[in-house]
């Protein structure tokens, strides 16, 4: 595995574009998820190009904080709902960096915050080109309405506006179906944004939950038919200019996901798909989109169409899959454009794969071939021969999670339980303590 990891850095050593190394970068995240591998990917990609990289992180719990390519980690900051406090925090971070940095959002809430507060942020940062209202794409209910108006294929959906729904209406979609919150970045911590629903009772329970006070802001809840078969999951990542023309991007196939039917990419492969690329180009034009985008599709064999499932107005975590022969990837494209440099003509590496190790381990026994193919033809999300410390941190964090789960399963003898009940409660864990793996990121 170490030899494979060493081989995976070769794409960064070719005759790539010249970067403006006087322009630092601040990676901007708002969600508390230390095991976000896209953050580490951006740190390594930019750092290997000689660019000074800063990032808002959870502290030592984040493997990215240990990367040799990170100039300095900074505290994650207040929630976007407290806009004045977050703006003040970002301003102080800019002062510590010492000169204007390119602000790169890595989650939906950060992208929305950057667009909404662009005038205030431009006093401290350089911001990439992006649509003025990314919420129209990140909000799944607004996206659904836009697609239906524009004639863009989407799965049949039901969006109830009351906390009840007729059993026949859901049955018409067909079980199992998908239930997802329209604005997942506003969900309470620990709540799944997307759920595979097997029956009416489960669907009704989720619908009532969506109208609860602490979940209402993340609604409405969308019920969606599952189109196509497993194995026809595609994604497209790209950067679109102010005219909504594609500057750089590629189509990927989800070879393995966790959870298997509606989870995040564990193994992805870059494949040539001219039809999907034409579809994405036309879609971006129709929606007048500008900036980085991460789109999810399911190919529907019956309709012979690619149905749009998700449109994230930001870099996707697996953006490094689309690294061409010059070492160009999407975060480097953003830096080149923001510094007035030319983006070289892409040289795709079809067949290239990416594997996310911590999500792959639970699936390894059932799908060993996928892992071997990724080692031969691609990149690992965590392990890199020139940057080993993040992988060591990941292993420690994962072992803590496993140990915690195991401890909760061990029965406590009745006598010991009574004695423990008299022991004063421990202080709450610090905010940087690692949560369980969140497959929705």
C-alpha positions as semicolon CSV with decimal commas, in nm:
position;residue;x (nm);y (nm);z (nm)
1;X;0,000;0,000;0,000
2;X;0,288;0,239;0,078
3;X;0,434;0,185;-0,269
4;X;0,094;0,262;-0,423
5;X;0,064;0,577;-0,213
6;X;0,407;0,690;-0,333
7;X;0,308;0,633;-0,695
8;X;-0,010;0,837;-0,651
9;X;0,180;1,164;-0,601
10;X;0,346;1,148;-0,943
11;X;0,071;1,353;-1,108
12;X;0,178;1,647;-0,893
13;X;0,535;1,636;-1,021
14;X;0,481;1,692;-1,393
15;X;0,511;2,009;-1,598
16;X;0,197;2,172;-1,463
17;X;0,086;2,537;-1,469
18;X;0,274;2,818;-1,295
19;X;0,098;2,935;-0,977
20;X;0,106;3,271;-0,805
21;X;0,261;3,155;-0,479
22;X;0,213;3,501;-0,325
23;X;-0,164;3,430;-0,303
24;X;-0,236;3,219;0,009
25;X;-0,555;3,017;0,057
26;X;-0,795;2,982;0,349
27;X;-1,009;2,666;0,334
28;X;-1,346;2,762;0,480
29;X;-1,562;2,501;0,651
30;X;-1,846;2,548;0,900
31;X;-1,957;2,191;0,980
32;X;-1,793;1,997;1,264
33;X;-1,666;1,685;1,088
34;X;-1,294;1,616;1,148
35;X;-1,281;1,325;0,903
36;X;-1,365;1,534;0,594
37;X;-1,112;1,397;0,346
38;X;-1,179;1,676;0,096
39;X;-1,014;1,924;0,332
40;X;-0,694;1,720;0,343
41;X;-0,705;1,679;-0,036
42;X;-0,719;2,057;-0,084
43;X;-0,436;2,113;0,168
44;X;-0,211;1,865;-0,012
45;X;-0,296;1,975;-0,366
46;X;-0,228;2,343;-0,302
47;X;0,065;2,282;-0,069
48;X;0,243;2,059;-0,319
49;X;0,213;2,343;-0,570
50;X;0,404;2,571;-0,333
51;X;0,095;2,766;-0,221
52;X;0,058;2,874;0,142
53;X;-0,247;2,694;0,284
54;X;-0,451;2,781;0,593
55;X;-0,770;2,606;0,706
56;X;-1,048;2,639;0,960
57;X;-1,029;2,308;1,148
58;X;-1,157;2,127;1,457
59;X;-0,812;2,123;1,616
60;X;-0,593;1,814;1,672
61;X;-0,896;1,589;1,608
62;X;-0,870;1,677;1,240
63;X;-0,613;1,469;1,046
64;X;-0,569;1,763;0,807
65;X;-0,422;1,966;1,096
66;X;-0,119;1,730;1,091
67;X;-0,039;1,768;0,723
68;X;0,309;1,892;0,639
69;X;0,149;2,103;0,363
70;X;-0,067;2,309;0,601
71;X;0,096;2,639;0,695
72;X;-0,135;2,698;0,991
73;X;-0,466;2,562;1,128
74;X;-0,723;2,809;1,262
75;X;-1,028;2,752;1,482
76;X;-1,345;2,648;1,302
77;X;-1,542;2,949;1,424
78;X;-1,904;3,029;1,520
79;X;-2,203;2,889;1,332
80;X;-2,311;3,079;1,017
81;X;-2,641;3,159;1,192
82;X;-2,440;3,406;1,403
83;X;-2,321;3,604;1,103
84;X;-2,159;3,898;1,291
85;X;-1,953;3,661;1,507
86;X;-1,841;3,449;1,212
87;X;-1,749;3,758;1,008
88;X;-1,545;3,886;1,302
89;X;-1,374;3,546;1,337
90;X;-1,287;3,539;0,966
91;X;-1,154;3,894;0,989
92;X;-0,924;3,800;1,279
93;X;-0,808;3,495;1,082
94;X;-0,728;3,718;0,784
95;X;-0,522;3,943;1,012
96;X;-0,322;3,641;1,133
97;X;-0,254;3,532;0,773
98;X;-0,117;3,881;0,710
99;X;-0,232;3,940;0,353
100;X;-0,549;3,879;0,147
101;X;-0,606;3,507;0,092
102;X;-0,829;3,322;-0,150
103;X;-1,132;3,200;0,048
104;X;-1,238;2,851;-0,068
105;X;-1,569;2,720;0,076
106;X;-1,576;2,343;0,132
107;X;-1,934;2,289;0,252
108;X;-2,276;2,420;0,151
109;X;-2,318;2,654;0,449
110;X;-1,975;2,808;0,383
111;X;-2,062;2,860;0,016
112;X;-2,392;3,026;0,104
113;X;-2,231;3,243;0,370
114;X;-1,955;3,353;0,130
115;X;-2,209;3,458;-0,132
116;X;-2,443;3,634;0,111
117;X;-2,164;3,830;0,283
118;X;-1,938;3,880;-0,017
119;X;-1,911;4,261;0,020
120;X;-1,795;4,230;0,383
121;X;-1,557;3,944;0,309
122;X;-1,395;4,116;0,010
123;X;-1,233;4,360;0,252
124;X;-1,026;4,071;0,389
125;X;-1,019;3,801;0,121
126;X;-1,018;3,729;-0,247
127;X;-1,327;3,528;-0,338
128;X;-1,362;3,288;-0,632
129;X;-1,625;3,352;-0,896
130;X;-1,954;3,196;-0,791
131;X;-2,327;3,234;-0,851
132;X;-2,474;3,518;-0,643
133;X;-2,749;3,287;-0,503
134;X;-2,601;2,940;-0,448
135;X;-2,890;2,862;-0,214
136;X;-3,105;2,809;-0,523
137;X;-2,892;2,502;-0,595
138;X;-2,803;2,383;-0,244
139;X;-3,168;2,393;-0,130
140;X;-3,303;2,068;-0,272
141;X;-3,665;2,187;-0,284
142;X;-3,573;2,504;-0,478
143;X;-3,351;2,298;-0,708
144;X;-3,638;2,057;-0,772
145;X;-3,868;2,346;-0,870
146;X;-3,603;2,495;-1,101
147;X;-3,544;2,161;-1,274
148;X;-3,914;2,099;-1,327
149;X;-3,954;2,447;-1,481
150;X;-3,649;2,401;-1,705
151;X;-3,738;2,046;-1,814
152;X;-3,430;1,892;-1,647
153;X;-3,485;1,523;-1,561
154;X;-3,534;1,455;-1,188
155;X;-3,688;1,159;-1,006
156;X;-4,061;1,171;-0,931
157;X;-4,095;1,352;-0,599
158;X;-4,344;1,446;-0,331
159;X;-4,295;1,749;-0,104
160;X;-4,570;1,756;0,164
161;X;-4,653;2,094;0,315
162;X;-4,838;1,947;0,615
163;X;-4,716;1,696;0,876
164;X;-4,913;1,412;0,723
165;X;-4,941;1,246;0,384
166;X;-5,173;0,990;0,230
167;X;-5,037;0,636;0,221
168;X;-5,148;0,608;-0,142
169;X;-4,939;0,912;-0,244
170;X;-4,621;0,758;-0,106
171;X;-4,708;0,414;-0,240
172;X;-4,731;0,569;-0,587
173;X;-4,360;0,654;-0,564
174;X;-4,285;0,293;-0,474
175;X;-4,095;0,151;-0,177
176;X;-3,816;0,170;-0,090
177;X;-3,790;0,544;-0,154
178;X;-3,554;0,823;-0,055
179;X;-3,640;1,089;0,203
180;X;-3,412;1,391;0,225
181;X;-3,415;1,728;0,395
182;X;-3,404;2,027;0,162
183;X;-3,147;2,222;0,367
184;X;-2,930;1,960;0,540
185;X;-2,676;2,216;0,666
186;X;-2,946;2,340;0,908
187;X;-3,011;2,000;1,066
188;X;-2,929;1,938;1,435
189;X;-2,592;1,763;1,478
190;X;-2,608;1,387;1,434
191;X;-2,921;1,387;1,215
192;X;-2,903;1,202;0,884
193;X;-2,988;1,422;0,587
194;X;-3,088;1,133;0,358
195;X;-3,270;0,814;0,459
196;X;-3,374;0,501;0,272
197;X;-3,743;0,453;0,362
198;X;-3,894;0,106;0,355
199;X;-4,258;0,162;0,453
200;X;-4,533;0,413;0,528
201;X;-4,477;0,406;0,905
202;X;-4,112;0,507;0,867
203;X;-4,200;0,776;0,611
204;X;-4,469;0,924;0,837
205;X;-4,231;0,931;1,134
206;X;-3,969;1,122;0,935
207;X;-4,231;1,364;0,809
208;X;-4,350;1,446;1,162
209;X;-3,986;1,490;1,266
210;X;-3,934;1,741;0,984
211;X;-4,203;1,964;1,137
212;X;-4,047;1,954;1,485
213;X;-3,907;2,285;1,605
214;X;-3,539;2,184;1,583
215;X;-3,579;2,031;1,234
216;X;-3,815;2,280;1,069
217;X;-3,542;2,509;0,936
218;X;-3,390;2,216;0,743
219;X;-3,718;2,130;0,570
220;X;-3,923;2,061;0,377
221;X;-3,878;1,685;0,362
222;X;-3,866;1,551;0,006
223;X;-3,978;1,198;-0,079
224;X;-3,825;1,075;-0,402
225;X;-3,862;0,768;-0,620
226;X;-3,548;0,559;-0,668
227;X;-3,478;0,556;-1,040
228;X;-3,247;0,315;-1,218
229;X;-3,051;0,034;-1,062
230;X;-2,763;0,036;-0,815
231;X;-2,448;0,060;-1,022
232;X;-2,577;0,351;-1,229
233;X;-2,472;0,626;-0,987
234;X;-2,272;0,904;-1,149
235;X;-2,133;1,236;-1,036
236;X;-1,985;1,532;-1,219
237;X;-1,749;1,789;-1,075
238;X;-1,649;2,102;-1,258
239;X;-1,584;2,473;-1,253
240;X;-1,804;2,707;-1,462
241;X;-1,709;3,061;-1,560
242;X;-1,928;3,370;-1,548
243;X;-2,084;3,267;-1,881
244;X;-2,169;2,923;-1,735
245;X;-1,914;2,757;-1,965
246;X;-1,726;2,458;-1,829
247;X;-1,359;2,541;-1,763
248;X;-1,249;2,208;-1,616
249;X;-1,434;1,900;-1,499
250;X;-1,510;1,533;-1,536
251;X;-1,767;1,257;-1,495
252;X;-1,718;0,992;-1,230
253;X;-1,893;0,666;-1,161
254;X;-1,961;0,560;-0,803
255;X;-1,814;0,210;-0,790
256;X;-1,875;0,169;-0,418
257;X;-2,074;0,369;-0,162
258;X;-2,124;0,362;0,214
259;X;-2,403;0,297;0,299
260;X;-2,430;0,097;-0,021
261;X;-2,761;0,227;-0,160
262;X;-2,760;0,595;-0,069
263;X;-2,421;0,677;0,076
264;X;-2,109;0,877;0,003
265;X;-1,853;0,772;-0,257
266;X;-1,605;0,517;-0,125
267;X;-1,455;0,420;-0,460
268;X;-1,506;0,646;-0,761
269;X;-1,371;0,618;-1,116
270;X;-1,314;0,890;-1,377
271;X;-1,477;0,773;-1,699
272;X;-1,536;0,929;-2,035
273;X;-1,906;1,008;-2,066
274;X;-1,962;1,260;-2,342
275;X;-2,339;1,240;-2,311
276;X;-2,337;1,324;-1,940
277;X;-2,088;1,607;-1,997
278;X;-2,310;1,758;-2,269
279;X;-2,606;1,727;-2,032
280;X;-2,417;1,904;-1,752
281;X;-2,298;2,184;-1,983
282;X;-2,656;2,247;-2,101
283;X;-2,791;2,223;-1,746
284;X;-2,544;2,484;-1,614
285;X;-2,637;2,716;-1,901
286;X;-3,009;2,676;-1,833
287;X;-2,961;2,741;-1,461
288;X;-2,702;3,018;-1,525
289;X;-2,457;2,866;-1,284
290;X;-2,111;3,003;-1,210
291;X;-1,843;2,854;-0,981
292;X;-1,741;2,510;-0,856
293;X;-2,007;2,240;-0,856
294;X;-2,052;1,882;-0,742
295;X;-2,353;1,714;-0,905
296;X;-2,500;1,368;-0,842
297;X;-2,695;1,171;-1,103
298;X;-2,865;0,834;-1,135
299;X;-2,901;0,693;-1,486
300;X;-3,264;0,588;-1,541
301;X;-3,270;0,303;-1,795
302;X;-3,648;0,322;-1,845
303;X;-3,643;0,692;-1,936
304;X;-3,294;0,670;-2,093
305;X;-3,200;0,984;-1,902
306;X;-2,962;1,105;-1,631
307;X;-3,177;1,220;-1,338
308;X;-3,026;1,496;-1,126
309;X;-3,023;1,406;-0,756
310;X;-2,807;1,679;-0,603
311;X;-2,636;2,005;-0,699
312;X;-2,376;2,120;-0,448
313;X;-2,239;2,473;-0,520
314;X;-1,886;2,393;-0,401
315;X;-1,599;2,149;-0,435
316;X;-1,693;1,788;-0,371
317;X;-1,487;1,589;-0,122
318;X;-1,360;1,355;-0,396
319;X;-1,246;1,636;-0,630
320;X;-0,895;1,487;-0,646
321;X;-1,032;1,204;-0,860
322;X;-1,031;1,456;-1,145
323;X;-0,657;1,526;-1,151
324;X;-0,528;1,536;-1,506
325;X;-0,185;1,446;-1,646
326;X;-0,050;1,795;-1,568
327;X;-0,159;1,766;-1,203
328;X;-0,441;2,017;-1,256
329;X;-0,748;1,968;-1,035
330;X;-1,045;2,183;-0,939
331;X;-0,896;2,360;-0,637
332;X;-0,590;2,448;-0,845
333;X;-0,821;2,576;-1,119
334;X;-0,987;2,805;-0,865
335;X;-0,648;2,938;-0,759
336;X;-0,529;2,992;-1,117
337;X;-0,843;3,184;-1,214
338;X;-0,840;3,391;-0,894
339;X;-0,479;3,497;-0,958
340;X;-0,543;3,584;-1,323
341;X;-0,352;3,281;-1,456
342;X;-0,446;3,067;-1,754
343;X;-0,596;2,723;-1,694
344;X;-0,417;2,477;-1,925
345;X;-0,615;2,255;-2,159
346;X;-0,725;1,948;-1,958
347;X;-0,555;1,615;-2,023
348;X;-0,797;1,360;-1,868
349;X;-0,683;1,038;-1,704
350;X;-0,981;0,811;-1,771
351;X;-0,980;0,505;-1,548
352;X;-0,823;0,692;-1,256
353;X;-0,982;0,599;-0,920
354;X;-1,006;0,733;-0,569
355;X;-1,059;0,525;-0,253
356;X;-1,165;0,656;0,088
357;X;-0,997;0,416;0,331
358;X;-1,202;0,468;0,648
359;X;-1,533;0,409;0,463
360;X;-1,384;0,121;0,264
361;X;-1,285;-0,094;0,564
362;X;-1,644;-0,202;0,650
363;X;-1,693;-0,306;0,284
364;X;-1,350;-0,451;0,209
365;X;-1,438;-0,819;0,257
366;X;-1,734;-0,794;0,017
367;X;-1,557;-0,581;-0,248
368;X;-1,180;-0,648;-0,246
369;X;-1,146;-0,598;-0,623
370;X;-1,252;-0,234;-0,600
371;X;-0,978;-0,160;-0,351
372;X;-0,709;-0,331;-0,556
373;X;-0,814;-0,141;-0,870
374;X;-0,800;0,190;-0,682
375;X;-0,451;0,113;-0,555
376;X;-0,330;0,039;-0,908
377;X;-0,502;0,321;-1,093
378;X;-0,559;0,611;-0,861
379;X;-0,528;0,785;-0,528
380;X;-0,602;0,716;-0,164
381;X;-0,790;0,982;0,029
382;X;-0,575;0,960;0,343
383;X;-0,250;0,773;0,286
384;X;0,028;0,953;0,101
385;X;0,396;0,861;0,112
386;X;0,501;1,225;0,134
387;X;0,251;1,311;0,411
388;X;0,202;1,024;0,658
389;X;0,094;1,208;0,974
390;X;-0,274;1,259;0,872
391;X;-0,319;0,884;0,819
392;X;-0,178;0,813;1,166
393;X;-0,425;1,062;1,316
394;X;-0,712;0,904;1,121
395;X;-0,624;0,561;1,261
396;X;-0,619;0,694;1,618
397;X;-0,953;0,870;1,573
398;X;-1,113;0,563;1,414
399;X;-0,990;0,339;1,697
400;X;-1,146;0,578;1,949
401;X;-1,480;0,558;1,768
402;X;-1,465;0,177;1,755
403;X;-1,367;0,155;2,123
404;X;-1,652;0,387;2,218
405;X;-1,907;0,179;2,031
406;X;-1,771;-0,141;2,183
407;X;-1,789;0,005;2,533
408;X;-2,155;0,098;2,484
409;X;-2,234;-0,263;2,389
410;X;-2,076;-0,417;2,703
411;X;-2,345;-0,488;2,971
412;X;-2,275;-0,338;3,313
413;X;-2,342;-0,564;3,618
414;X;-2,631;-0,439;3,831
415;X;-2,418;-0,377;4,143
416;X;-2,157;-0,184;3,947
417;X;-2,430;0,015;3,779
418;X;-2,563;0,133;4,117
419;X;-2,213;0,234;4,229
420;X;-2,147;0,420;3,903
421;X;-2,476;0,605;3,941
422;X;-2,337;0,767;4,260
423;X;-2,021;0,891;4,082
424;X;-2,041;1,260;3,975
425;X;-2,083;1,306;3,600
426;X;-1,769;1,378;3,400
427;X;-1,719;1,710;3,230
428;X;-1,855;1,725;2,874
429;X;-1,616;1,630;2,597
430;X;-1,441;1,917;2,419
431;X;-1,583;2,035;2,088
432;X;-1,289;1,883;1,904
433;X;-1,372;1,526;2,013
434;X;-1,418;1,313;1,700
435;X;-1,779;1,225;1,613
436;X;-1,884;0,903;1,446
437;X;-1,823;0,891;1,074
438;X;-2,082;1,103;0,893
439;X;-2,143;0,956;0,550
440;X;-2,349;1,257;0,442
441;X;-2,048;1,486;0,399
